[in-house]
């Protein structure tokens, strides 16, 4: 990735406007570094998503696949059981397990969207039911309504420069180690 990439150049200009201490906390990990630690914040999710976009722009399919593989939630059944009532947790675990085969093709889908000009990034974090009601979709609202232990939900939107809408990838959680894709959680509703 060169410094002349317009997406990253725009992002880096924004970082330059921050104080040195704040900018240091937002530095991007190396392209495709699937072991990099990302903070459980909007900026952390943005850094992770920019790593995905770096890999797309570089045509680095191996890095893209490694970053997509990192999205898998280990012990999904335990995570859902911790955050939802038993009946919902079982249904959500089944929904998640059905989603897993799609992860192997996610890198290609991200690269296709990037290749179609969706080079701008929007990241949102929903902290609770009020956020979901104001900024989330129906499935995210239902998930928050069913949660017994709240966990912020993150969404990535890749869009063309100046576009209001784009391709959405949701929902992600941070499990204390990394961002993990947990899917749409329609079984919560």
Contact map, one row per residue, 1 for C-alpha under 8 A:
111010000000000000000000000000000000000000000000000001001100000000000000000000000000000000000000000000000000000000000000000000000000000000000000000000000000000000000000000000000000000000000
111110000000000000000000000000000000000000000000000000000000000000000000000000000000000000000000000000000000000000000000000000000000000000000000000000000000000000000000000000000000000000000
111110011000000000000000000000000000000000000000000000000000000000000000000000000000000000000000000000000000000000000000000000000000000000000000000000000000000000000000000000000000000000000
011111011000000000000000000000000000000000000000000000000000000000000000000000000000000000000000000000000000000000000000000000000000000000000000000000000000000000000000000000000000000000000
111111111000000000000000000000000000000000000000000000000000000000000000000000000000000000000000000000000000000000000000000000000000000000000000000000000000000000000000000000000000000000000
000111111100000000000000000000000000000000000000000000000000000000000000000000000000000000000000000000000000000000000000000000000000000000000000000000000000000000000000000000000000000000000
000011111110000000000000000000000000000000000000000000000000000000000000000000000000000000000000000000000000000000000011000000000000000000000000000000000000000000000000000000000000000000000
001111111111000000000000000000000000000000000000000000000000000000000000000000000000000000000000000000000000000000000000000000000000000000000000000000000000000000000000000000000000000000000
001111111111100000000000000000000000000000000000000000000000000000000000000000000000000000000000000000000000000000000000000000000000000000000000000000000000000000000000000000000000000000000
000001111111110000000000000000000000000000000000000000000000000000000000000000000000000000000000000000000000000000000000000000000000000000000000000000000000000000000000000000000000000000000
000000111111111000000000000000000000000000000000000000000000000000000000000000000000000000000000000000000000000000000000000000000000000000000000000000000000000000000000000000000000000000000
000000011111111100000000000000000000000000000000000000000000000000000000000000000000000000000000000000000000000000000000000000000000000000000000000000000000000000000000000000000000000000000
000000001111111110000000000000000000000000000000000000000000000000000000000000000000000000000000000000000000000000000000000000000000000000000000000000000000000000000000000000000000000000000
000000000111111111000000000000000000000000000000000000000000000000000000000000000000000000000000000000000000000000000000000000000000000000000000000000000000000000000000000000000000000000000
000000000011111111000010010000000000000000000000000000000000000000000000000000000000000000000000000000000000000000000000000000000000000000000000000000000000000000000000000000000000000000000
000000000001111111110010000000000000000000000000000000000000000000000000000000000000000000000000000000000000000000000000000000000000000000000000000000000000000000000000000000000000000000000
000000000000111111100000000000000000000000000000000000000000000000000000000000000000000000000000000000000000000000000000000000000000000000000000000000000000000000000000000000000000000000000
000000000000011111110110000000000000000000000000000000000000000000000000000000000000000000000000000000000000000000000000000000000000000000000000000000000000000000000000000000000000000000000
000000000000000111111110000000000000000000000000000000000000000000000000000000000000000000000000000000000000000000000000000000000000000000000000000000000000000000000000000000000000000000000
000000000000000101111111000000000000000000000000000000000000000000000000000000000000000000000000000000000000000000000000000000000000000000000000000000000000000000000000000000000000000000000
000000000000000000111111100000000000000000000000000000000000000000000000000000000000000000000000000000000000000000000000000000000000000000000000000000000000000000000000000000000000000000000
000000000000000001111111110000000000000000000000000000000000000000000000000000000000000000000000000000000000000000000000000000000000000000000000000000000000000000000000000000000000000000000
000000000000001101111111111000000000000000000000000000000000000000000000000000000000000000000000000000000000000000000000000000000000000000000000000000000000000000000000000000000000000000000
000000000000000000011111111000000000000000000000000000000000000000000000000000000000000000000000000000000000000000000000000000000000000000000000000000000000000000000000000000000000000000000
000000000000000000001111111000000000000000000000000000000000000000000000000000000000000000000000000000000000000000000000000000000000000000000000000000000000000000000000000000000000000000000
000000000000001000000111111100000000000000110010000000000000000000000000000000000000000000000000000000000000000000000000000000000000000000000000000000000000000000000000000000000000000000000
000000000000000000000011111110000000000000000010000000000000000000000000000000000000000000000000000000000000000000000000000000000000000000000000000000000000000000000000000000000000000000000
000000000000000000000000011111000000000000000010011000000000000000000000000000000000000000000000000000000000000000000000000000000000000000000000000000000000000000000000000000000000000000000
000000000000000000000000001111101001000000000010001000000000000000000000000000000000000000000000000000000000000000000000000000000000000000000000000000000000000000000000000000000000000000000
000000000000000000000000000111111000000000000000001000000000000000000000000000000000000000000000000000000000000000000000000000000000000000000000000000000000000000000000000000000000000000000
000000000000000000000000000011111000000000000000001101100000001000000000000000000000000000000000000000000000000000000000000000000000000000000000000000000000000000000000000000000000000000000
000000000000000000000000000001111100000000000000001101100001011101100000000000000000000000000000000000000000000000000000000000000000000000000000000000000000000000000000000000000000000000000
000000000000000000000000000011111111000000000000001000000000001001100000000000000000000000000000000000000000000000000000000000000000000000000000000000000000000000000000000000000000000000000
000000000000000000000000000000011111000000000000000000000000001001100100000000000000000000000000000000000000000000000000000000000000000000000000000000000000000000000000000000000000000000000
000000000000000000000000000000001111100000000000000000000000000000000000000000000000000000000000000000000000000000000000000000000000000000000000000000000000000000000000000000000000000000000
000000000000000000000000000010001111110000000000000000000000000000000000000000000000000000000000000000000000000000000000000000000000000000000000000000000000000000000000000000000000000000000
000000000000000000000000000000000011111000000000000000000000000000000000000000000000000000000000000000000000000000000000000000000000000000000000000000000000000000000000000000001100000000000
000000000000000000000000000000000001111100011011000000000000000000000000000000000000000000000000000000000000000000000000000000000000000000000000000000000000000000000000000000000110000000000
000000000000000000000000000000000000111110111000000000000000000000000000000000000000000000000000000000000000000000000000000000000000000000000000000000000000000000000000000000000100000000000
000000000000000000000000000000000000011111011000000000000000000000000000000000000000000000000000000000000000000000000000000000000000000000000000000000000000000000000000000001010110000000000
000000000000000000000000000000000000001111111000000000000000000000000000000000000000000000000000000000000000000000000000000010000000000000000000000000000000000000000000000000000000000000000
000000000000000000000000000000000000000111111100000000000000000000000000000000000000000000000000000000000000000000000000001110000000000000000000000000000100000000000000000000000000000000000
000000000000000000000000010000000000001011111110000000000000000000000000000000000000000000000000000000000000000000000000000000000000000000000000000000000000000000000000000000000000000000000
000000000000000000000000010000000000011111111111000000000000000000000000000000000000000000000000000000000000000000000000000000000000000000000000000000000000000000000000000000000000000000000
000000000000000000000000000000000000011111111111100000000000000000000000000000000000000000000000000000000000000000000000001000000000000000000000000000000100000000000000000000000010000000000
000000000000000000000000000000000000000001111111110000000000000000000000000000000000000000000000000000000000000000000000111000000000000000000000000000000000000000000000000000000000000000000
000000000000000000000000011110000000010000111111111000000000000000000000000000000000000000000000000000000000000000000000000000000000000000000000000000000000000000000000000000000000000000000
000000000000000000000000000000000000010000011111111100000000000000000000000000000000000000000000000000000000000000000000000000000000000000000000000000000000000000000000000000000010000000000
000000000000000000000000000000000000000000001111111110000000000000000000000000000000000000000000000000000000000000000000100000000000000000000000000000000001000000000000000000000000000000000
000000000000000000000000000100000000000000000111111111000000000000000000000000000000000000000000000000000000000000000000100000000000000000000000000000000000000000000000000000000000000000000
000000000000000000000000000111111000000000000011111111100000000000100000000000000000000000000000000000000000000000000000000000000000000000000000000000000000000000000000000000000000000000000
000000000000000000000000000000110000000000000001111111110000000100100000000000000000000000000000000000000000010000000000000000000000000000000000000000000000000000000000000000000000000000000
000000000000000000000000000000000000000000000000111111111000000000000000000000000000000000000000000000000000011001000010000000000000000000000000000000000000000000000000000000000000000000000
100000000000000000000000000000110000000000000000011111111100000000000000000000000000000000000000000000000000000000000000000000000000000000000000000000000000000000000000000000000000000000000
000000000000000000000000000000110000000000000000001111111111101100000000000000000000000000000000000000000000000000000000000000000000000000000000000000000000000000000000000000000000000000000
000000000000000000000000000000000000000000000000000111111111100100000000000000000000000000000000000000000000011001000000000000000000000000000000000000000000000000000000000000000000000000000
100000000000000000000000000000000000000000000000000011111111000000000000000000000000000000000000000000000000001001000000000000000000000000000000000000000000000000000000000000000000000000000
100000000000000000000000000000000000000000000000000001111111000000000000000000000000000000000000000000000000000000000000000000000000000000000000000000000000000000000000000000000000000000000
000000000000000000000000000000000000000000000000000000111111100000000000000000000000000000000000000000000000001000000000000000000000000000000000000000000000000000000000000000000000000000000
000000000000000000000000000000010000000000000000000000111111111100000000000000000000000000000000000000000000000000000000000000000000000000000000000000000000000000000000000000000000000000000
000000000000000000000000000000000000000000000000000000110011111110000000000000000000000000000000000000000011000000000000000000000000000000000000000000000000000000000000000000000000000000000
000000000000000000000000000000010000000000000000000000000001111111000000000000000000000000000000000000000000000000000000000000000000000000000000000000000000000000000000000000000000000000000
000000000000000000000000000000111100000000000000000000100001111111100000000000000000000000000000000000000000000000000000000000000000000000000000000000000000000000000000000000000000000000000
000000000000000000000000000000010000000000000000000100110001111111110000000000000000000000000000000000000010000000000000000000000000000000000000000000000000000000000000000000000000000000000
000000000000000000000000000000000000000000000000000000000000111111111000000000000000000000000000000000010110000000000000000000000000000000000000000000000000000000000000000000000000000000000
000000000000000000000000000000011100000000000000000000000000011111111100000000000000000000000000000000000000000000000000000000000000000000000000000000000000000000000000000000000000000000000
000000000000000000000000000000011100000000000000001100000000001111111110000000000000000000000000000000000000000000000000000000000000000000000000000000000000000000000000000000000000000000000
000000000000000000000000000000000000000000000000000000000000000111111111000000000000000000000000000000110110000000000000000000000000000000000000000000000000000000000000000000000000000000000
000000000000000000000000000000000000000000000000000000000000000011111111000000000000000000000000000000110000000000000000000000000000000000000000000000000000000000000000000000000000000000000
000000000000000000000000000000000100000000000000000000000000000001111111000000000000000000000000000000000000000000000000000000000000000000000000000000000000000000000000000000000111000000000
000000000000000000000000000000000000000000000000000000000000000000111111100000000000000000000000000000000000000000000000000000000000000000000000000000000000000000000000000000000111100000000
000000000000000000000000000000000000000000000000000000000000000000011111110000000000000000000000000100100000000000000000000000000000000000000000000000000000000000000000000000000001110000000
000000000000000000000000000000000000000000000000000000000000000000000011111100000000000000000000000000000000000000000000000000000000000000000000000000000000000000000000000000100001110000000
000000000000000000000000000000000000000000000000000000000000000000000001111100000000000000000000000000000000000000000000000000000000000000000000000000000000000000000000000000000000000000000
000000000000000000000000000000000000000000000000000000000000000000000000111111100000000000000000000000000000000000000000000000000000000000000000000000000000000000000000000000000000000000000
000000000000000000000000000000000000000000000000000000000000000000000000111111110000000000001001000000000000000000000000000000000000000000000000000000000000000000000000000000000000000000000
000000000000000000000000000000000000000000000000000000000000000000000000001111111000000011001000000000000000000000000000000000000000000000000000000000000000000000000000000000000000000000000
000000000000000000000000000000000000000000000000000000000000000000000000001111111100000000000000000000000000000000000000000000000000000000000000000000000000000000000000000000000000000000000
000000000000000000000000000000000000000000000000000000000000000000000000001111111110000000000000000000000000000000000000000000000000000000000000000000000000000000000000000000000000000000000
000000000000000000000000000000000000000000000000000000000000000000000000000111111111000011011000000000000000000000000000000000000000000000000000000000000000000000000000000000000000000000000
000000000000000000000000000000000000000000000000000000000000000000000000000011111111110011000000000000000000000000000000000000000000000000000000000000000000000000000000000000000000000000000
000000000000000000000000000000000000000000000000000000000000000000000000000001111111000000000000000000000000000000000000000000000000000000000000000110000000000000000000000000000000000000000
000000000000000000000000000000000000000000000000000000000000000000000000000000111111100010000000000000000000000000000000000000000000000000000000001111100000000000000000000000000000000000000
000000000000000000000000000000000000000000000000000000000000000000000000000000011111110110000000000000000000000000000000000000000000000000000000011110000000000000000000000000000000000000000
000000000000000000000000000000000000000000000000000000000000000000000000000000001011111110000000000000000000000000000000000000000000000000000000011100000000000000000000000000000000000000000
000000000000000000000000000000000000000000000000000000000000000000000000000000001001111111000000000000000000000000000000000000000000000000000000000000000000000000000000000000000000000000000
000000000000000000000000000000000000000000000000000000000000000000000000000000000000111111100000000000000000000000000000000000000000000000000000000000000000000000000000000000000000000000000
000000000000000000000000000000000000000000000000000000000000000000000000000000000001111111110000000000000000000000000000000000000000000000000000010000000000000000000000000000000000000000110
000000000000000000000000000000000000000000000000000000000000000000000000000010011011111111111000000000000000000000000000000000000000000000000000000000000000000000000000000000000000000000000
000000000000000000000000000000000000000000000000000000000000000000000000000010011000011111111100000000000000000000000000000000000000000000000000000000000000000000000000000000000000000000000
000000000000000000000000000000000000000000000000000000000000000000000000000000000000001111111110000000000000000000000000000000000000000000000000000000000000000000000000000000000000000000110
000000000000000000000000000000000000000000000000000000000000000000000000000000010000000111111111000000000000000000000000000000000000000000000000000000000000000000000000000000000000000011110
000000000000000000000000000000000000000000000000000000000000000000000000000110010000000011111111100000000000000000000000000000000000000000000000000000000000000000000000000000000000000000000
000000000000000000000000000000000000000000000000000000000000000000000000000000000000000001111111110000000000000000000000000000000000000000000000000000000000000000000000000000000000000000000
000000000000000000000000000000000000000000000000000000000000000000000000000000000000000000111111111000000000000000000000000000000000000000000000000000000000000000000000000000000000000010100
000000000000000000000000000000000000000000000000000000000000000000000000000100000000000000011111111100000000000000000000000000000000000000000000000000000000000000000000000000000000011010000
000000000000000000000000000000000000000000000000000000000000000000000000000000000000000000001111111100000000000000000000000000000000000000000000000000000000000000000000000000000000000000000
000000000000000000000000000000000000000000000000000000000000000000000000000000000000000000000111111110000000000000000000000000000000000000000000000000000000000000000000000000000000000000000
000000000000000000000000000000000000000000000000000000000000000000000000000000000000000000000011111111100000000000000000000000000000000000000000000000000000000000000000000000000000001000000
000000000000000000000000000000000000000000000000000000000000000000000001000000000000000000000001111111110000000000000000000000000000000000000000000000000000000000000000000000000000000000000
000000000000000000000000000000000000000000000000000000000000000000000000000000000000000000000000011111110000000000000000000000000000000000000000000000000000000000000000000000000000000000000
000000000000000000000000000000000000000000000000000000000000000000000000000000000000000000000000001111111100000000000000000000000000000000000000000000000000000000000000000000000000000000000
000000000000000000000000000000000000000000000000000000000000000000011001000000000000000000000000001111111110000000000000000000000000000000000000000000000000000000000000000000000000000000000
000000000000000000000000000000000000000000000000000000000000000010011000000000000000000000000000000111111110000000000000000000000000000000000000000000000000000000000000000000000000000000000
000000000000000000000000000000000000000000000000000000000000000000000000000000000000000000000000000001111111100000000000000000000000000000000000000000000000000000000000000000000000000000000
000000000000000000000000000000000000000000000000000000000000000010010000000000000000000000000000000001111111110000000000000000000000000000000000000000000000000000000000000000000000000000000
000000000000000000000000000000000000000000000000000000000000100110010000000000000000000000000000000000111111111000000000000000000000000000000000000000000000000000000000000000000000000000000
000000000000000000000000000000000000000000000000000000000000100000000000000000000000000000000000000000001111111100000000000000000000000000000000000000000000000000000000000000000000000000000
000000000000000000000000000000000000000000000000000000000000000000000000000000000000000000000000000000001111111110000000000000000000000000000000000000000000000000000000000000000000000000000
000000000000000000000000000000000000000000000000000110010000000000000000000000000000000000000000000000000111111111000000000000000000000000000000000000000000000000000000000000000000000000000
000000000000000000000000000000000000000000000000000010011010000000000000000000000000000000000000000000000011111111100000000000000000000000000000000000000000000000000000000000000000000000000
000000000000000000000000000000000000000000000000000000000000000000000000000000000000000000000000000000000001111111110000000000000000000000000000000000000000000000000000000000000000000000000
000000000000000000000000000000000000000000000000000000000000000000000000000000000000000000000000000000000000111111111100000000000000000000000000000000000000010000000010000000000000000000000
000000000000000000000000000000000000000000000000000010011000000000000000000000000000000000000000000000000000011111111110000000000000000000000000000000000000010000000000000000000000000000000
000000000000000000000000000000000000000000000000000000000000000000000000000000000000000000000000000000000000001111111100000000000000000000000000000000000000000000000000000000000000000000000
000000000000000000000000000000000000000000000000000000000000000000000000000000000000000000000000000000000000000111111100000000000000000000000000000000000000000000000000000000000000000000000
000000000000000000000000000000000000000000000000000000000000000000000000000000000000000000000000000000000000000011111110000000000000000000000000000000000000001110000000000000000000000000000
000000000000000000000000000000000000000000000000000000000000000000000000000000000000000000000000000000000000000011111111000000000000000000000000000000000000011110000110000000000000000000000
000000100000000000000000000000000000000000000000000010000000000000000000000000000000000000000000000000000000000001001111100000000000000000000000000000000000011110000000000000000000000000000
000000100000000000000000000000000000000000000000000000000000000000000000000000000000000000000000000000000000000000000111110000000000000000000000000000000000011110000000000000000000000000000
000000000000000000000000000000000000000000000100110000000000000000000000000000000000000000000000000000000000000000000011111000000000000000000000000000000001111000000000000000000000000000000
000000000000000000000000000000000000000000000100000000000000000000000000000000000000000000000000000000000000000000000001111100000000000000000000000000000001111000000000000000000000000000000
000000000000000000000000000000000000000001001100000000000000000000000000000000000000000000000000000000000000000000000000111110000000000000000000000000000111100000000000000000000000000000000
000000000000000000000000000000000000000001000000000000000000000000000000000000000000000000000000000000000000000000000000011111000000000000000000000000000111000000000000000000000000000000000
000000000000000000000000000000000000000011000000000000000000000000000000000000000000000000000000000000000000000000000000001111100000000000000000000000011110000000000000000000000000000000000
000000000000000000000000000000000000000000000000000000000000000000000000000000000000000000000000000000000000000000000000000111111011001100000000000000011100000000000000000000000000000000000
000000000000000000000000000000000000000000000000000000000000000000000000000000000000000000000000000000000000000000000000000011111011000000000000000001111000000000000000000000000000000000000
000000000000000000000000000000000000000000000000000000000000000000000000000000000000000000000000000000000000000000000000000001111111000000000001000001110000000000000000000000000000000000000
000000000000000000000000000000000000000000000000000000000000000000000000000000000000000000000000000000000000000000000000000001111111100000001001100000000000000000000000000000000000000000000
000000000000000000000000000000000000000000000000000000000000000000000000000000000000000000000000000000000000000000000000000000011111110000000000000000000000000000000000000000000000000000000
000000000000000000000000000000000000000000000000000000000000000000000000000000000000000000000000000000000000000000000000000001111111111100000000000000000000000000000000000000000000000000000
000000000000000000000000000000000000000000000000000000000000000000000000000000000000000000000000000000000000000000000000000001111111111110011001000000000000000000000000000000000000000000000
000000000000000000000000000000000000000000000000000000000000000000000000000000000000000000000000000000000000000000000000000000001111111110001000000000000000000000000000000000000000000000000
000000000000000000000000000000000000000000000000000000000000000000000000000000000000000000000000000000000000000000000000000000000111111100000000000000000000000000000000000000000000000000000
000000000000000000000000000000000000000000000000000000000000000000000000000000000000000000000000000000000000000000000000000001000011111110000000000000000000000000000000000000000000000000000
000000000000000000000000000000000000000000000000000000000000000000000000000000000000000000000000000000000000000000000000000001000011111111011000000000000000000000000000000000000000000000000
000000000000000000000000000000000000000000000000000000000000000000000000000000000000000000000000000000000000000000000000000000000001101111111000000000000000000000000000000000000000000000000
000000000000000000000000000000000000000000000000000000000000000000000000000000000000000000000000000000000000000000000000000000000000000111111100000000000000000000000000000000000000000000000
000000000000000000000000000000000000000000000000000000000000000000000000000000000000000000000000000000000000000000000000000000000000000011111110000000000000000000000000000000000000000111011
000000000000000000000000000000000000000000000000000000000000000000000000000000000000000000000000000000000000000000000000000000000001000111111111000000001000000000000000001000000000000110000
000000000000000000000000000000000000000000000000000000000000000000000000000000000000000000000000000000000000000000000000000000001001100111111111100000000000000000000000000000000000000000000
000000000000000000000000000000000000000000000000000000000000000000000000000000000000000000000000000000000000000000000000000000000000000001111111110000000000000000000000000000000000000001011
000000000000000000000000000000000000000000000000000000000000000000000000000000000000000000000000000000000000000000000000000000000000000000111111111000000000000000000000000000000000000011011
000000000000000000000000000000000000000000000000000000000000000000000000000000000000000000000000000000000000000000000000000000011001000000011111111001000000000000000000000000000000000000000
000000000000000000000000000000000000000000000000000000000000000000000000000000000000000000000000000000000000000000000000000000001000000000001111111000000000000000000000000000000000000000000
000000000000000000000000000000000000000000000000000000000000000000000000000000000001100100000000000000000000000000000000000000000000000000000111111100000000000000000000000000000000000000011
000000000000000000000000000000000000000000000000000000000000000000000000000000000011100000000000000000000000000000000000000000000000000000000011111111000000000000000000000000000000000000000
000000000000000000000000000000000000000000000000000000000000000000000000000000000111100000000000000000000000000000000000000000000000000000000000011111000000000000000000000000000000000000000
000000000000000000000000000000000000000000000000000000000000000000000000000000000111000000000000000000000000000000000000000000000000000000000000001111100000000000000000000000000000000000000
000000000000000000000000000000000000000000000000000000000000000000000000000000000010000000000000000000000000000000000000000000110000000000000001001111110000000000000000000000000000000000000
000000000000000000000000000000000000000000000000000000000000000000000000000000000010000000000000000000000000000000000000000000110000000000000000000011111000000000000000000010000000000000000
000000000000000000000000000000000000000000000000000000000000000000000000000000000000000000000000000000000000000000000000000011110000000000000000000001111100000000000000000011000000000000000
000000000000000000000000000000000000000000000000000000000000000000000000000000000000000000000000000000000000000000000000000011100000000000010000000000111110000000000000001110000000000000000
000000000000000000000000000000000000000001001000000000000000000000000000000000000000000000000000000000000000000000000000001111000000000000000000000000011111000000000000011110000000000000000
000000000000000000000000000000000000000000000000000000000000000000000000000000000000000000000000000000000000000000000000001110000000000000000000000000001111100000000001111100000000000000000
000000000000000000000000000000000000000000000000100000000000000000000000000000000000000000000000000000000000000000000000111100000000000000000000000000000111110000000001110000000000000000000
000000000000000000000000000000000000000000000000000000000000000000000000000000000000000000000000000000000000000000000000111000000000000000000000000000000011111000001111100000000000000000000
000000000000000000000000000000000000000000000000000000000000000000000000000000000000000000000000000000000000000011000111110000000000000000000000000000000001111100000111000000000000000000000
000000000000000000000000000000000000000000000000000000000000000000000000000000000000000000000000000000000000000000001111110000000000000000000000000000000000111110111110000000000000000000000
000000000000000000000000000000000000000000000000000000000000000000000000000000000000000000000000000000000000000000001111000000000000000000000000000000000000011111100100000000000000000000000
000000000000000000000000000000000000000000000000000000000000000000000000000000000000000000000000000000000000000000001111000000000000000000000000000000000000001111100000000000000000000000000
000000000000000000000000000000000000000000000000000000000000000000000000000000000000000000000000000000000000000000000000000000000000000000000000000000000000000111110000000000000000000000000
000000000000000000000000000000000000000000000000000000000000000000000000000000000000000000000000000000000000000000000000000000000000000000000000000000000000001111111100000000000000000000000
000000000000000000000000000000000000000000000000000000000000000000000000000000000000000000000000000000000000000000000000000000000000000000000000000000000000001001111100000000000000000000000
000000000000000000000000000000000000000000000000000000000000000000000000000000000000000000000000000000000000000000000000000000000000000000000000000000000000101000111110000000000000000000000
000000000000000000000000000000000000000000000000000000000000000000000000000000000000000000000000000000000000000000000100000000000000000000000000000000000000111100111111000000000000000000000
000000000000000000000000000000000000000000000000000000000000000000000000000000000000000000000000000000000000000010000100000000000000000000000000000000000000111000001111100000000000000000000
000000000000000000000000000000000000000000000000000000000000000000000000000000000000000000000000000000000000000000000000000000000000000000000000000000000011110000000111110000000000000000000
000000000000000000000000000000000000000000000000000000000000000000000000000000000000000000000000000000000000000000000000000000000000000000000000000000000011100000000011111000000000000000000
000000000000000000000000000000000000000000000000000000000000000000000000000000000000000000000000000000000000000000000000000000000000000000000000000000000111000000000001111100000000111100000
000000000000000000000000000000000000000000000000000000000000000000000000000000000000000000000000000000000000000000000000000000000000000000010000000000001110000000000000111110000000111100000
000000000000000000000000000000000000000000000000000000000000000000000000000000000000000000000000000000000000000000000000000000000000000000000000000000001110000000000000011111000011111000000
000000000000000000000000000000000000000000000000000000000000000000000000000000000000000000000000000000000000000000000000000000000000000000000000000000111100000000000000001111100011110000000
000000000000000000000000000000000000000100000000000000000000000000000000000000000000000000000000000000000000000000000000000000000000000000000000000000010000000000000000000111111111000000000
000000000000000000000000000000000000000000000000000000000000000000000000100000000000000000000000000000000000000000000000000000000000000000000000000000000000000000000000000011111111000000000
000000000000000000000000000000000000000100000000000000000000000000000000000000000000000000000000000000000000000000000000000000000000000000000000000000000000000000000000000001111100000000000
000000000000000000000000000000000000100000000000000000000000000000000000000000000000000000000000000000000000000000000000000000000000000000000000000000000000000000000000000001111110000000000
000000000000000000000000000000000000111100000000000000000000000000000110000000000000000000000000000000000000000000000000000000000000000000000000000000000000000000000000000001111111000000000
000000000000000000000000000000000000010100001001000000000000000000000110000000000000000000000000000000000000000000000000000000000000000000000000000000000000000000000000000111101111100000000
000000000000000000000000000000000000000000000000000000000000000000000111100000000000000000000000000000000000000000000000000000000000000000000000000000000000000000000000000111100111110000000
000000000000000000000000000000000000000000000000000000000000000000000011100000000000000000000000000000000000000000000000000000000000000000000000000000000000000000000000011110000011111000000
000000000000000000000000000000000000000000000000000000000000000000000001100000000000000000000001000000000000000000000000000000000000000000000000000000000000000000000000011110000001111110000
000000000000000000000000000000000000000000000000000000000000000000000000000000000000000000000001001000000000000000000000000000000000000000000000000000000000000000000000011100000000111110000
000000000000000000000000000000000000000000000000000000000000000000000000000000000000000000000000000000000000000000000000000000000000000000110000000000000000000000000000011000000000011111000
000000000000000000000000000000000000000000000000000000000000000000000000000000000000000000010011000000000000000000000000000000000000000000110010000000000000000000000000000000000000011111111
000000000000000000000000000000000000000000000000000000000000000000000000000000000000000000010000000000000000000000000000000000000000000000100110000000000000000000000000000000000000000111111
000000000000000000000000000000000000000000000000000000000000000000000000000000000000000100110010000000000000000000000000000000000000000000000000000000000000000000000000000000000000000011111
000000000000000000000000000000000000000000000000000000000000000000000000000000000000000100110000000000000000000000000000000000000000000000100110010000000000000000000000000000000000000011111
000000000000000000000000000000000000000000000000000000000000000000000000000000000000000000000000000000000000000000000000000000000000000000100110010000000000000000000000000000000000000011111
